[in-house]
Amino acid sequence: MLSDGRTIGAPLAWFPRLLHADQNARDDFELSVYGIHWDSLDEDISVRGLLAGQGDQTHSKRGHAA
């Protein structure tokens, strides 16, 4: 739920890593004001991306900021 009370969602099919992960892996996430992060799946979904209707935007990563 967003701070203004709206709830947003997207089809799981938009995020293949989540779609093909088992429930335990899907349940192991971190929530922040920017989005949702699954460390073990190397998946990040931003609130901004969800609001824009974007699915998986996989690209080459040069490293992670801690």
PDB file of N, CA, C and O in Angstrom:
ATOM      1  N   MET A   1       0.849  -1.171   0.000  1.00  0.00           N
ATOM      2  CA  MET A   1       0.000   0.000   0.000  1.00  0.00           C
ATOM      3  C   MET A   1       0.898   1.239   0.000  1.00  0.00           C
ATOM      4  O   MET A   1       1.898   1.297   0.716  1.00  0.00           O
ATOM      5  N   LEU A   2       0.529   2.210  -0.803  1.00  0.00           N
ATOM      6  CA  LEU A   2       1.278   3.458  -0.869  1.00  0.00           C
ATOM      7  C   LEU A   2       0.872   4.368   0.289  1.00  0.00           C
ATOM      8  O   LEU A   2      -0.157   4.152   0.930  1.00  0.00           O
ATOM      9  N   SER A   3       1.686   5.382   0.546  1.00  0.00           N
ATOM     10  CA  SER A   3       1.409   6.269   1.681  1.00  0.00           C
ATOM     11  C   SER A   3       0.078   6.997   1.543  1.00  0.00           C
ATOM     12  O   SER A   3      -0.484   7.443   2.543  1.00  0.00           O
ATOM     13  N   ASP A   4      -0.437   7.125   0.318  1.00  0.00           N
ATOM     14  CA  ASP A   4      -1.731   7.790   0.139  1.00  0.00           C
ATOM     15  C   ASP A   4      -2.902   6.806   0.182  1.00  0.00           C
ATOM     16  O   ASP A   4      -4.044   7.183  -0.083  1.00  0.00           O
ATOM     17  N   GLY A   5      -2.617   5.547   0.516  1.00  0.00           N
ATOM     18  CA  GLY A   5      -3.657   4.546   0.679  1.00  0.00           C
ATOM     19  C   GLY A   5      -3.924   3.684  -0.542  1.00  0.00           C
ATOM     20  O   GLY A   5      -4.645   2.692  -0.445  1.00  0.00           O
ATOM     21  N   ARG A   6      -3.353   4.044  -1.703  1.00  0.00           N
ATOM     22  CA  ARG A   6      -3.555   3.225  -2.899  1.00  0.00           C
ATOM     23  C   ARG A   6      -2.780   1.922  -2.789  1.00  0.00           C
ATOM     24  O   ARG A   6      -1.706   1.866  -2.190  1.00  0.00           O
ATOM     25  N   THR A   7      -3.341   0.888  -3.375  1.00  0.00           N
ATOM     26  CA  THR A   7      -2.678  -0.403  -3.492  1.00  0.00           C
ATOM     27  C   THR A   7      -2.416  -0.640  -4.969  1.00  0.00           C
ATOM     28  O   THR A   7      -3.309  -0.469  -5.799  1.00  0.00           O
ATOM     29  N   ILE A   8      -1.196  -1.034  -5.297  1.00  0.00           N
ATOM     30  CA  ILE A   8      -0.860  -1.303  -6.693  1.00  0.00           C
ATOM     31  C   ILE A   8      -0.403  -2.751  -6.821  1.00  0.00           C
ATOM     32  O   ILE A   8       0.067  -3.353  -5.856  1.00  0.00           O
ATOM     33  N   GLY A   9      -0.542  -3.290  -7.998  1.00  0.00           N
ATOM     34  CA  GLY A   9      -0.131  -4.660  -8.243  1.00  0.00           C
ATOM     35  C   GLY A   9       0.204  -4.848  -9.704  1.00  0.00           C
ATOM     36  O   GLY A   9      -0.069  -3.983 -10.536  1.00  0.00           O
ATOM     37  N   ALA A  10       0.789  -5.972 -10.003  1.00  0.00           N
ATOM     38  CA  ALA A  10       1.162  -6.317 -11.377  1.00  0.00           C
ATOM     39  C   ALA A  10       1.139  -7.835 -11.492  1.00  0.00           C
ATOM     40  O   ALA A  10       1.327  -8.539 -10.500  1.00  0.00           O
ATOM     41  N   PRO A  11       0.908  -8.337 -12.696  1.00  0.00           N
ATOM     42  CA  PRO A  11       0.928  -9.792 -12.886  1.00  0.00           C
ATOM     43  C   PRO A  11       2.314 -10.365 -12.581  1.00  0.00           C
ATOM     44  O   PRO A  11       3.332  -9.782 -12.954  1.00  0.00           O
ATOM     45  N   LEU A  12       2.339 -11.484 -11.918  1.00  0.00           N
ATOM     46  CA  LEU A  12       3.602 -12.153 -11.613  1.00  0.00           C
ATOM     47  C   LEU A  12       4.366 -12.475 -12.899  1.00  0.00           C
ATOM     48  O   LEU A  12       5.596 -12.507 -12.891  1.00  0.00           O
ATOM     49  N   ALA A  13       3.668 -12.707 -13.979  1.00  0.00           N
ATOM     50  CA  ALA A  13       4.301 -13.020 -15.260  1.00  0.00           C
ATOM     51  C   ALA A  13       5.192 -11.884 -15.755  1.00  0.00           C
ATOM     52  O   ALA A  13       6.064 -12.119 -16.590  1.00  0.00           O
ATOM     53  N   TRP A  14       5.000 -10.665 -15.267  1.00  0.00           N
ATOM     54  CA  TRP A  14       5.862  -9.539 -15.657  1.00  0.00           C
ATOM     55  C   TRP A  14       7.268  -9.691 -15.102  1.00  0.00           C
ATOM     56  O   TRP A  14       8.189  -9.014 -15.560  1.00  0.00           O
ATOM     57  N   PHE A  15       7.449 -10.571 -14.121  1.00  0.00           N
ATOM     58  CA  PHE A  15       8.731 -10.719 -13.421  1.00  0.00           C
ATOM     59  C   PHE A  15       9.130 -12.194 -13.410  1.00  0.00           C
ATOM     60  O   PHE A  15       8.866 -12.897 -12.434  1.00  0.00           O
ATOM     61  N   PRO A  16       9.758 -12.666 -14.476  1.00  0.00           N
ATOM     62  CA  PRO A  16      10.062 -14.097 -14.626  1.00  0.00           C
ATOM     63  C   PRO A  16      10.840 -14.708 -13.458  1.00  0.00           C
ATOM     64  O   PRO A  16      10.580 -15.854 -13.090  1.00  0.00           O
ATOM     65  N   ARG A  17      11.777 -13.979 -12.874  1.00  0.00           N
ATOM     66  CA  ARG A  17      12.530 -14.548 -11.744  1.00  0.00           C
ATOM     67  C   ARG A  17      11.606 -14.859 -10.577  1.00  0.00           C
ATOM     68  O   ARG A  17      11.772 -15.876  -9.904  1.00  0.00           O
ATOM     69  N   LEU A  18      10.645 -13.996 -10.339  1.00  0.00           N
ATOM     70  CA  LEU A  18       9.670 -14.261  -9.272  1.00  0.00           C
ATOM     71  C   LEU A  18       8.710 -15.367  -9.672  1.00  0.00           C
ATOM     72  O   LEU A  18       8.361 -16.221  -8.856  1.00  0.00           O
ATOM     73  N   LEU A  19       8.286 -15.354 -10.916  1.00  0.00           N
ATOM     74  CA  LEU A  19       7.355 -16.367 -11.412  1.00  0.00           C
ATOM     75  C   LEU A  19       7.916 -17.771 -11.245  1.00  0.00           C
ATOM     76  O   LEU A  19       7.193 -18.694 -10.871  1.00  0.00           O
ATOM     77  N   HIS A  20       9.208 -17.930 -11.523  1.00  0.00           N
ATOM     78  CA  HIS A  20       9.836 -19.259 -11.492  1.00  0.00           C
ATOM     79  C   HIS A  20      10.466 -19.610 -10.144  1.00  0.00           C
ATOM     80  O   HIS A  20      10.989 -20.711  -9.970  1.00  0.00           O
ATOM     81  N   ALA A  21      10.419 -18.685  -9.198  1.00  0.00           N
ATOM     82  CA  ALA A  21      10.985 -18.947  -7.868  1.00  0.00           C
ATOM     83  C   ALA A  21       9.976 -19.701  -7.005  1.00  0.00           C
ATOM     84  O   ALA A  21       8.769 -19.628  -7.237  1.00  0.00           O
ATOM     85  N   ASP A  22      10.484 -20.422  -6.011  1.00  0.00           N
ATOM     86  CA  ASP A  22       9.565 -21.081  -5.092  1.00  0.00           C
ATOM     87  C   ASP A  22       9.027 -20.058  -4.075  1.00  0.00           C
ATOM     88  O   ASP A  22       9.560 -18.956  -3.945  1.00  0.00           O
ATOM     89  N   GLN A  23       7.991 -20.436  -3.379  1.00  0.00           N
ATOM     90  CA  GLN A  23       7.318 -19.526  -2.459  1.00  0.00           C
ATOM     91  C   GLN A  23       8.252 -19.005  -1.375  1.00  0.00           C
ATOM     92  O   GLN A  23       8.156 -17.839  -0.993  1.00  0.00           O
ATOM     93  N   ASN A  24       9.159 -19.849  -0.868  1.00  0.00           N
ATOM     94  CA  ASN A  24      10.090 -19.405   0.169  1.00  0.00           C
ATOM     95  C   ASN A  24      10.973 -18.270  -0.341  1.00  0.00           C
ATOM     96  O   ASN A  24      11.211 -17.298   0.376  1.00  0.00           O
ATOM     97  N   ALA A  25      11.456 -18.389  -1.570  1.00  0.00           N
ATOM     98  CA  ALA A  25      12.289 -17.334  -2.149  1.00  0.00           C
ATOM     99  C   ALA A  25      11.479 -16.055  -2.350  1.00  0.00           C
ATOM    100  O   ALA A  25      11.976 -14.958  -2.098  1.00  0.00           O
ATOM    101  N   ARG A  26      10.231 -16.197  -2.804  1.00  0.00           N
ATOM    102  CA  ARG A  26       9.365 -15.013  -2.999  1.00  0.00           C
ATOM    103  C   ARG A  26       9.063 -14.320  -1.680  1.00  0.00           C
ATOM    104  O   ARG A  26       8.940 -13.096  -1.630  1.00  0.00           O
ATOM    105  N   ASP A  27       8.946 -15.093  -0.625  1.00  0.00           N
ATOM    106  CA  ASP A  27       8.619 -14.539   0.690  1.00  0.00           C
ATOM    107  C   ASP A  27       9.804 -13.846   1.359  1.00  0.00           C
ATOM    108  O   ASP A  27       9.617 -13.135   2.347  1.00  0.00           O
ATOM    109  N   ASP A  28      11.016 -14.038   0.842  1.00  0.00           N
ATOM    110  CA  ASP A  28      12.237 -13.479   1.437  1.00  0.00           C
ATOM    111  C   ASP A  28      12.587 -12.168   0.724  1.00  0.00           C
ATOM    112  O   ASP A  28      13.473 -12.135  -0.129  1.00  0.00           O
ATOM    113  N   PHE A  29      11.882 -11.088   1.085  1.00  0.00           N
ATOM    114  CA  PHE A  29      12.081  -9.801   0.428  1.00  0.00           C
ATOM    115  C   PHE A  29      12.290  -8.692   1.449  1.00  0.00           C
ATOM    116  O   PHE A  29      12.004  -8.849   2.636  1.00  0.00           O
ATOM    117  N   GLU A  30      12.799  -7.559   0.950  1.00  0.00           N
ATOM    118  CA  GLU A  30      12.942  -6.348   1.751  1.00  0.00           C
ATOM    119  C   GLU A  30      12.099  -5.265   1.096  1.00  0.00           C
ATOM    120  O   GLU A  30      12.154  -5.073  -0.119  1.00  0.00           O
ATOM    121  N   LEU A  31      11.327  -4.564   1.898  1.00  0.00           N
ATOM    122  CA  LEU A  31      10.473  -3.496   1.416  1.00  0.00           C
ATOM    123  C   LEU A  31      11.066  -2.159   1.832  1.00  0.00           C
ATOM    124  O   LEU A  31      11.477  -1.996   2.981  1.00  0.00           O
ATOM    125  N   SER A  32      11.116  -1.207   0.918  1.00  0.00           N
ATOM    126  CA  SER A  32      11.599   0.135   1.235  1.00  0.00           C
ATOM    127  C   SER A  32      10.660   1.156   0.602  1.00  0.00           C
ATOM    128  O   SER A  32       9.697   0.785  -0.070  1.00  0.00           O
ATOM    129  N   VAL A  33      10.933   2.421   0.812  1.00  0.00           N
ATOM    130  CA  VAL A  33      10.107   3.466   0.196  1.00  0.00           C
ATOM    131  C   VAL A  33      10.275   3.477  -1.316  1.00  0.00           C
ATOM    132  O   VAL A  33       9.445   4.052  -2.021  1.00  0.00           O
ATOM    133  N   TYR A  34      11.334   2.853  -1.829  1.00  0.00           N
ATOM    134  CA  TYR A  34      11.599   2.840  -3.267  1.00  0.00           C
ATOM    135  C   TYR A  34      11.016   1.629  -3.974  1.00  0.00           C
ATOM    136  O   TYR A  34      10.749   1.685  -5.174  1.00  0.00           O
ATOM    137  N   GLY A  35      10.813   0.530  -3.244  1.00  0.00           N
ATOM    138  CA  GLY A  35      10.280  -0.669  -3.877  1.00  0.00           C
ATOM    139  C   GLY A  35      10.536  -1.915  -3.064  1.00  0.00           C
ATOM    140  O   GLY A  35      10.627  -1.875  -1.837  1.00  0.00           O
ATOM    141  N   ILE A  36      10.651  -3.030  -3.778  1.00  0.00           N
ATOM    142  CA  ILE A  36      10.822  -4.343  -3.165  1.00  0.00           C
ATOM    143  C   ILE A  36      12.090  -4.971  -3.717  1.00  0.00           C
ATOM    144  O   ILE A  36      12.366  -4.884  -4.914  1.00  0.00           O
ATOM    145  N   HIS A  37      12.864  -5.608  -2.837  1.00  0.00           N
ATOM    146  CA  HIS A  37      14.131  -6.236  -3.231  1.00  0.00           C
ATOM    147  C   HIS A  37      14.176  -7.673  -2.731  1.00  0.00           C
ATOM    148  O   HIS A  37      13.899  -7.949  -1.564  1.00  0.00           O
ATOM    149  N   TRP A  38      14.532  -8.585  -3.638  1.00  0.00           N
ATOM    150  CA  TRP A  38      14.759  -9.994  -3.312  1.00  0.00           C
ATOM    151  C   TRP A  38      16.234 -10.267  -3.547  1.00  0.00           C
ATOM    152  O   TRP A  38      16.652 -10.464  -4.688  1.00  0.00           O
ATOM    153  N   ASP A  39      17.026 -10.282  -2.488  1.00  0.00           N
ATOM    154  CA  ASP A  39      18.471 -10.476  -2.615  1.00  0.00           C
ATOM    155  C   ASP A  39      18.811 -11.819  -3.250  1.00  0.00           C
ATOM    156  O   ASP A  39      19.636 -11.881  -4.162  1.00  0.00           O
ATOM    157  N   SER A  40      18.188 -12.886  -2.779  1.00  0.00           N
ATOM    158  CA  SER A  40      18.528 -14.218  -3.285  1.00  0.00           C
ATOM    159  C   SER A  40      18.126 -14.415  -4.743  1.00  0.00           C
ATOM    160  O   SER A  40      18.676 -15.282  -5.421  1.00  0.00           O
ATOM    161  N   LEU A  41      17.180 -13.627  -5.232  1.00  0.00           N
ATOM    162  CA  LEU A  41      16.729 -13.743  -6.622  1.00  0.00           C
ATOM    163  C   LEU A  41      17.324 -12.659  -7.518  1.00  0.00           C
ATOM    164  O   LEU A  41      17.095 -12.656  -8.728  1.00  0.00           O
ATOM    165  N   ASP A  42      18.088 -11.736  -6.925  1.00  0.00           N
ATOM    166  CA  ASP A  42      18.644 -10.597  -7.655  1.00  0.00           C
ATOM    167  C   ASP A  42      17.535  -9.872  -8.417  1.00  0.00           C
ATOM    168  O   ASP A  42      17.661  -9.586  -9.607  1.00  0.00           O
ATOM    169  N   GLU A  43      16.449  -9.585  -7.704  1.00  0.00           N
ATOM    170  CA  GLU A  43      15.276  -8.932  -8.309  1.00  0.00           C
ATOM    171  C   GLU A  43      14.929  -7.683  -7.520  1.00  0.00           C
ATOM    172  O   GLU A  43      14.919  -7.688  -6.289  1.00  0.00           O
ATOM    173  N   ASP A  44      14.646  -6.620  -8.246  1.00  0.00           N
ATOM    174  CA  ASP A  44      14.205  -5.367  -7.655  1.00  0.00           C
ATOM    175  C   ASP A  44      13.017  -4.859  -8.446  1.00  0.00           C
ATOM    176  O   ASP A  44      13.044  -4.846  -9.677  1.00  0.00           O
ATOM    177  N   ILE A  45      11.981  -4.442  -7.749  1.00  0.00           N
ATOM    178  CA  ILE A  45      10.813  -3.847  -8.383  1.00  0.00           C
ATOM    179  C   ILE A  45      10.596  -2.501  -7.725  1.00  0.00           C
ATOM    180  O   ILE A  45      10.375  -2.415  -6.517  1.00  0.00           O
ATOM    181  N   SER A  46      10.660  -1.457  -8.523  1.00  0.00           N
ATOM    182  CA  SER A  46      10.499  -0.115  -7.969  1.00  0.00           C
ATOM    183  C   SER A  46       9.035   0.301  -7.979  1.00  0.00           C
ATOM    184  O   SER A  46       8.261  -0.121  -8.839  1.00  0.00           O
ATOM    185  N   VAL A  47       8.672   1.125  -7.023  1.00  0.00           N
ATOM    186  CA  VAL A  47       7.335   1.692  -6.992  1.00  0.00           C
ATOM    187  C   VAL A  47       7.129   2.510  -8.264  1.00  0.00           C
ATOM    188  O   VAL A  47       6.072   2.436  -8.890  1.00  0.00           O
ATOM    189  N   ARG A  48       8.130   3.281  -8.639  1.00  0.00           N
ATOM    190  CA  ARG A  48       8.045   4.102  -9.853  1.00  0.00           C
ATOM    191  C   ARG A  48       7.751   3.232 -11.077  1.00  0.00           C
ATOM    192  O   ARG A  48       6.906   3.586 -11.899  1.00  0.00           O
ATOM    193  N   GLY A  49       8.436   2.105 -11.201  1.00  0.00           N
ATOM    194  CA  GLY A  49       8.201   1.200 -12.322  1.00  0.00           C
ATOM    195  C   GLY A  49       6.804   0.614 -12.322  1.00  0.00           C
ATOM    196  O   GLY A  49       6.173   0.506 -13.373  1.00  0.00           O
ATOM    197  N   LEU A  50       6.316   0.234 -11.149  1.00  0.00           N
ATOM    198  CA  LEU A  50       4.959  -0.302 -11.055  1.00  0.00           C
ATOM    199  C   LEU A  50       3.932   0.748 -11.455  1.00  0.00           C
ATOM    200  O   LEU A  50       2.987   0.450 -12.185  1.00  0.00           O
ATOM    201  N   LEU A  51       4.115   1.976 -10.978  1.00  0.00           N
ATOM    202  CA  LEU A  51       3.182   3.041 -11.316  1.00  0.00           C
ATOM    203  C   LEU A  51       3.199   3.344 -12.812  1.00  0.00           C
ATOM    204  O   LEU A  51       2.198   3.789 -13.373  1.00  0.00           O
ATOM    205  N   ALA A  52       4.354   3.099 -13.459  1.00  0.00           N
ATOM    206  CA  ALA A  52       4.484   3.329 -14.900  1.00  0.00           C
ATOM    207  C   ALA A  52       4.016   2.121 -15.713  1.00  0.00           C
ATOM    208  O   ALA A  52       4.002   2.171 -16.943  1.00  0.00           O
ATOM    209  N   GLY A  53       3.633   1.030 -15.031  1.00  0.00           N
ATOM    210  CA  GLY A  53       3.169  -0.163 -15.732  1.00  0.00           C
ATOM    211  C   GLY A  53       4.286  -0.967 -16.354  1.00  0.00           C
ATOM    212  O   GLY A  53       4.068  -1.677 -17.336  1.00  0.00           O
ATOM    213  N   GLN A  54       5.486  -0.867 -15.796  1.00  0.00           N
ATOM    214  CA  GLN A  54       6.646  -1.577 -16.335  1.00  0.00           C
ATOM    215  C   GLN A  54       6.827  -2.919 -15.657  1.00  0.00           C
ATOM    216  O   GLN A  54       6.697  -3.045 -14.440  1.00  0.00           O
ATOM    217  N   GLY A  55       7.131  -3.917 -16.469  1.00  0.00           N
ATOM    218  CA  GLY A  55       7.484  -5.223 -15.950  1.00  0.00           C
ATOM    219  C   GLY A  55       8.990  -5.317 -15.787  1.00  0.00           C
ATOM    220  O   GLY A  55       9.651  -4.321 -15.493  1.00  0.00           O
ATOM    221  N   ASP A  56       9.527  -6.495 -15.973  1.00  0.00           N
ATOM    222  CA  ASP A  56      10.955  -6.753 -15.830  1.00  0.00           C
ATOM    223  C   ASP A  56      11.741  -5.855 -16.780  1.00  0.00           C
ATOM    224  O   ASP A  56      11.513  -5.863 -17.990  1.00  0.00           O
ATOM    225  N   GLN A  57      12.661  -5.086 -16.225  1.00  0.00           N
ATOM    226  CA  GLN A  57      13.509  -4.194 -17.006  1.00  0.00           C
ATOM    227  C   GLN A  57      14.966  -4.633 -16.885  1.00  0.00           C
ATOM    228  O   GLN A  57      15.861  -3.805 -16.715  1.00  0.00           O
ATOM    229  N   THR A  58      15.196  -5.951 -16.973  1.00  0.00           N
ATOM    230  CA  THR A  58      16.520  -6.522 -16.764  1.00  0.00           C
ATOM    231  C   THR A  58      17.536  -5.881 -17.697  1.00  0.00           C
ATOM    232  O   THR A  58      17.298  -5.694 -18.890  1.00  0.00           O
ATOM    233  N   HIS A  59      18.671  -5.557 -17.107  1.00  0.00           N
ATOM    234  CA  HIS A  59      19.794  -5.008 -17.870  1.00  0.00           C
ATOM    235  C   HIS A  59      21.080  -5.434 -17.207  1.00  0.00           C
ATOM    236  O   HIS A  59      21.071  -5.917 -16.075  1.00  0.00           O
ATOM    237  N   SER A  60      22.155  -5.263 -17.884  1.00  0.00           N
ATOM    238  CA  SER A  60      23.455  -5.635 -17.334  1.00  0.00           C
ATOM    239  C   SER A  60      23.757  -4.804 -16.109  1.00  0.00           C
ATOM    240  O   SER A  60      23.666  -3.577 -16.150  1.00  0.00           O
ATOM    241  N   LYS A  61      24.115  -5.458 -15.024  1.00  0.00           N
ATOM    242  CA  LYS A  61      24.440  -4.749 -13.782  1.00  0.00           C
ATOM    243  C   LYS A  61      25.957  -4.692 -13.632  1.00  0.00           C
ATOM    244  O   LYS A  61      26.646  -5.685 -13.864  1.00  0.00           O
ATOM    245  N   ARG A  62      26.471  -3.538 -13.247  1.00  0.00           N
ATOM    246  CA  ARG A  62      27.908  -3.357 -13.036  1.00  0.00           C
ATOM    247  C   ARG A  62      28.289  -3.511 -11.588  1.00  0.00           C
ATOM    248  O   ARG A  62      29.466  -3.407 -11.245  1.00  0.00           O
ATOM    249  N   GLY A  63      27.342  -3.751 -10.749  1.00  0.00           N
ATOM    250  CA  GLY A  63      27.628  -3.892  -9.322  1.00  0.00           C
ATOM    251  C   GLY A  63      26.476  -3.333  -8.515  1.00  0.00           C
ATOM    252  O   GLY A  63      25.610  -2.634  -9.041  1.00  0.00           O
ATOM    253  N   HIS A  64      26.477  -3.642  -7.261  1.00  0.00           N
ATOM    254  CA  HIS A  64      25.406  -3.199  -6.370  1.00  0.00           C
ATOM    255  C   HIS A  64      25.960  -2.160  -5.418  1.00  0.00           C
ATOM    256  O   HIS A  64      27.090  -2.276  -4.945  1.00  0.00           O
ATOM    257  N   ALA A  65      25.174  -1.161  -5.146  1.00  0.00           N
ATOM    258  CA  ALA A  65      25.506  -0.229  -4.072  1.00  0.00           C
ATOM    259  C   ALA A  65      24.973  -0.829  -2.778  1.00  0.00           C
ATOM    260  O   ALA A  65      23.870  -1.375  -2.751  1.00  0.00           O
ATOM    261  N   ALA A  66      25.733  -0.731  -1.735  1.00  0.00           N
ATOM    262  CA  ALA A  66      25.310  -1.316  -0.458  1.00  0.00           C
ATOM    263  C   ALA A  66      24.310  -0.479   0.254  1.00  0.00           C
ATOM    264  O   ALA A  66      23.862  -0.843   1.341  1.00  0.00           O
TER     265      ALA A  66
END
